């Protein structure tokens, strides 16, 4: 590695917090230096997280695919004319959750479009006719039913929220999340991926994560790699996440997700994120966020090559479902849990299932656990905060 890149890696391994000026030296890391950068990140991960890699056994519940935003890469969103149903009915939600429970899942991942009632009168009318003030009111009811009637722990991805909305959802969710994606304002310029998606603009995303910290919500965020951003803008985004976590201590997980072009989107011809750029970003995230950070790469978005990211410092595979598809990336099937275990162990790691709230947050006295979820979470956790029964229950 060049002296500047080597110095950044050495400082991280010494436990120093890397300054913005020093972090920007990582931008110049070339292909020949990348293995050394990844090796330093892996050493840092081993020191903080050991050789345990986690995943969350989940079901994916797309409560609504209507959305007020138009992102340049999204196939999840639908208009009322395209959707089979405006919203999943509660009996459909519970049926998916029950199937997950039978398969040993512990997480119910609720993903939905951003406030569709603000764009579509059809959504507003459905919600009113069903007795709900808005999408988030319906989400609260659905999550509560899954939590109390089925016993799965909800993780909610409803988009940007006010502090009052976060407080309303907190008693029915083990954790929540919103992808920062990137702090670059360029990505909202005309023709850029977030131009017609105001909720994706950096100020809105950063405020949402800040408010979640004030409400003591165990929170997931992350970067979307390869949508036109530069390496420096990824560094800026990682540092913004670090700053938020230093203020509130609530960011339990950072996802490094690779862009994959999809047909029938404005970005269908945009190149996919390369493996080298993903490795660089993962390693940079580990060095900047530190040894105790939980850093994830989704295995289903990386084909057969996904184990390579273990060599760059990740310690988590995210939610993996034995029951439902990835509705955001339907072309990318989850790896079978047996294969995930075998390929993780082949790299010298132990695979363990976790709850939607990370083990260390289960065992630290429950600072980020809502009182209403304390018993449901502890009932499903072992003494170390992982899922009771371990990986063997999914053999």
DALINFEN-V910973 format. One record per residue. N is the residue number from 1. RES is the residue in one letter. BURIAL is # if it has 16 or more other C-alpha atoms within 10 Angstrom, else .. Layout:
n: {N N}
res: {RES RES}
burial: {BURIAL BURIAL}
This chain:
n: {1 2 3 4 5 6 7 8 9 10 11 12 13 14 15 16 17 18 19 20 21 22 23 24 25 26 27 28 29 30 31 32 33 34 35 36 37 38 39 40 41 42 43 44 45 46 47 48 49 50 51 52 53 54 55 56 57 58 59 60 61 62 63 64 65 66 67 68 69 70 71 72 73 74 75 76 77 78 79 80 81 82 83 84 85 86 87 88 89 90 91 92 93 94 95 96 97 98 99 100 101 102 103 104 105 106 107 108 109 110 111 112 113 114 115 116 117 118 119 120 121 122 123 124 125 126 127 128 129 130 131 132 133 134 135 136 137 138 139 140 141 142 143 144 145 146 147 148 149 150 151 152 153 154 155 156 157 158 159 160 161 162 163 164 165 166 167 168 169 170 171 172 173 174 175 176 177 178 179 180 181 182 183 184 185 186 187 188 189 190 191 192 193 194 195 196 197 198 199 200 201 202 203 204 205 206 207 208 209 210 211 212 213 214 215 216 217 218 219 220 221 222 223 224 225 226 227 228 229 230 231 232 233 234 235 236 237 238 239 240 241 242 243 244 245 246 247 248 249 250 251 252 253 254 255 256 257 258 259 260 261 262 263 264 265 266 267 268 269 270 271 272 273 274 275 276 277 278 279 280 281 282 283 284 285 286 287 288 289 290 291 292 293 294 295 296 297 298 299 300 301 302 303 304 305 306 307 308 309 310 311 312 313 314 315 316 317 318 319 320 321 322 323 324 325 326 327 328 329 330 331 332 333 334 335 336 337 338 339 340 341 342 343 344 345 346 347 348 349 350 351 352 353 354 355 356 357 358 359 360 361 362 363 364 365 366 367 368 369 370 371 372 373 374 375 376 377 378 379 380 381 382 383 384 385 386 387 388 389 390 391 392 393 394 395}
res: {X X X X X X X X X X X X X X X X X X X X X X X X X X X X X X X X X X X X X X X X X X X X X X X X X X X X X X X X X X X X X X X X X X X X X X X X X X X X X X X X X X X X X X X X X X X X X X X X X X X X X X X X X X X X X X X X X X X X X X X X X X X X X X X X X X X X X X X X X X X X X X X X X X X X X X X X X X X X X X X X X X X X X X X X X X X X X X X X X X X X X X X X X X X X X X X X X X X X X X X X X X X X X X X X X X X X X X X X X X X X X X X X X X X X X X X X X X X X X X X X X X X X X X X X X X X X X X X X X X X X X X X X X X X X X X X X X X X X X X X X X X X X X X X X X X X X X X X X X X X X X X X X X X X X X X X X X X X X X X X X X X X X X X X X X X X X X X X X X X X X X X X X X X X X X X X X X X X X X X X X X X X X X X X X X X X X X X X X X X X X X X X X X X X X X X X X X X X}
burial: {# . . # # # . # # . . # # . . . # # . . . . # # # # # . # . . . . # # # # # # # # # # # # # . . # # # # # # # # # # # # # # # # # # # # # # # # # # # # # # # # . . . . . # # # . # . . # # . # # # # # # . # # # # # # # # # # # # # # # . . . . . # # . # # . . . . # . # # # . # # # . # # # # # # . . # # # # # # # # # # # # . # . . # # . # # # # # # # # # # # # # # # # # # # # . . . # # # # # # # # # # # . # # # # # # # # # # . # # # # # # # # # # # # # # # . # # # # # # # # # # # # . # # . . # # # # # # # # # # # # # # # . . . # # . . # . # # . . . # # # # # # # # # # # # # # # # # # # # # # # # # # . . . # # . # # # # # # # # # # # # # # # # # # # # # . . # # # # . # . . # # . # # # . . . # # # # # # # # # # # . # # # . . . . # # # . . # . . # # # . # # # . . # # # # . . # . . . .}
